[in-house]
Amino acid sequence: MSKKVLIIISTAEKEKALTGILYGVNAMKNGWLDDVKIMFFGPSEKLLAEDPDFQEQAAKIKEYQTPVACKFISDNQGISENLASLGIEVEYVGKMVSDYIGEGYTPMVF
């Protein structure tokens, strides 16, 4: 069985979102899995755009990969440029999520 996970941070609840970041960063740092992908999707994008503490925690992801946020949602909220300025890759993620699942990634949603 492949040990690959797709972490989707969707919640606007900061504590839950931070749990997803904590797990993902530690999984990458400690090699717990073969591969980890992290993306922000939905209400978490606004949290990321507005909360400096959350931004600081999310920046830890960049030690291992460039995190991704959903362009459709961030465009609708008018925060795409803000997210990009934080070093977040802003892309349409629907097909990306489907492709990762097709490649055997297990989705974890926080």
Buried (B, 14 or more C-beta within 10 A) or exposed (E): EEBBBBBBBBBBEBEBBBBBBEBBBEBBEEEEBEBBBBBBBBBBBBBBBEBEEBBEBBBBBEEBBEBBBBBBBBEEBEBBEBBBEBEBBBBEBEEBBEEBEEEEBBEBEB
